[in-house]
Amino acid sequence: MASTTFGKILRKIRVDRDEVLVVMSAKLGIHASTLSNIENGKRSVPEGLIEKICTVYNLSKQECQELSAAAVELSKAVLINMEDRTPEDKELIINFSKRIDDLGEQTRTALGEILNRRSSQDKKTDDKQ
């Protein structure tokens, strides 16, 4: 079950067109697991995906605006599934979220670079699949 408004809208588009996840993901040029994670609120909306959805599925201006608004709403909140995390990971995540405002600019920049490198590696892996 989709846990975000964006995920619910995306799933409705797919179901209304009687498409399975694999078909929609192929049309959008993303891996099926990525699409599933977006629908379930486990992954953020990649740049350019909204425009692609609107084009591929010939959505109305209003439908595109609703999809965009849902993506903005999603960007204001971060969902972190702590269920399968180790106690150490849980502590790290909680401490990071509590202390992010105290980090200096140099530390934020360094962390951003580390995460961006990792994100680029993940994207290359998704593209190969």
N, C-alpha and C positions, 0 to 999 in steps of 0.2 A: 504494500500500500504506500502510495506517495506521501511523503511527510511534509512537503512544502507546497505552496500555491503554484509555484512554477512547475514542480513535478506533476502536480495534478492536472494542470493545463496541458502540459506536454503529453502526458499519458492519454488524456481525453482526445487530443488531436490524433494520436496513433490509433486508439480504439475506434473512434468515429470513422476512420478510414479502413478499418478492419485489417490493420497491419500488425505483424509481430515485431518485436524489438529488433531483430536482425535486419528486417527489411527497412525499417525506418533509419537505423544506424547506417546502413549502406547508402541510402539516399542522402543522408546528411554528411557522409564522409567521416564518420567517427566509429570507433570500436563499440560493439554491442555492450560490453561491460561498462564503458564510459557512459553510454546513454542510460543504462540501468542505474548507475550511481547518481546521475543527474536527476532522473525521475524520482529516486528515493531520497534525495536531499543529502547524499553523501559526497557529492562533488559539486564544485561551483560551476557556473555557466561559462564555458570558454568564449573568448572574444570572437565575435562574428557569427556565433551559433544562432542567435535570435534572427538576424537578417536572413540566414540560410533557411531557417524553418519557415519564415514568412514567404520566402521566394518559392521554395520547393513545394510547399503546401498551399500556395496561393491564398494566404490568409488576408482577410480584410484589414483595413487600416486600424479599425477598432480592436480586432483580435491581436494584431501586432503590438498595439499600445498596451493591452492587458498583459501580454507576455513580457514586454519590457518592464512594466510596472512590477510584475511578480519577480523579475530578476533583480530589480533594485531593492525590493523588499528583502529578498534572499541575501543580498550583499550586506545588509545591515545586521545580520545575525550569522553566527557561525555554529553549526551543529557538529558536535564531536561525540562520536560513539565511544563511550568508555567501557563498554561491556567486556571486550576481549583484551583490554589493556592490562599490562602488568602493573603492580602497585607502584613501581618506580616510574613508569610512563605516566600514570595518573598524577603522581606527585609533581612531575616535571611540567605537565600540561597546566595544572592548577597554579603552580608557582609562576609559570611564565605569564599566564593571563592576569594574575594579580600584580605582577611587577613590570609589565610592558611599559607603563607610563614613566617608570623610573630609569629606563634604559637611555643611555646617551646616544647621540646621533651616530657616532662611529660604530657602536655596538649594533644599532639597528641596521646600519648599512651592511655590516659584515654578515649579520644573520640573513638579511634579504638576499645577499649574493649567494650564500650557501643554499638557501631554499630555491632560488631561481635556477641555479645549476641543477638541483635535484629535479625540479619541475621540467626542465628541458630534457633531462634524461628520460623521465617518465613519458613525455610526449613522443620522443623518438621510438620508445618501446611500443606505445599505442599505435603509431603510424606503421610500424612494421607488421603489426597483427592485422 
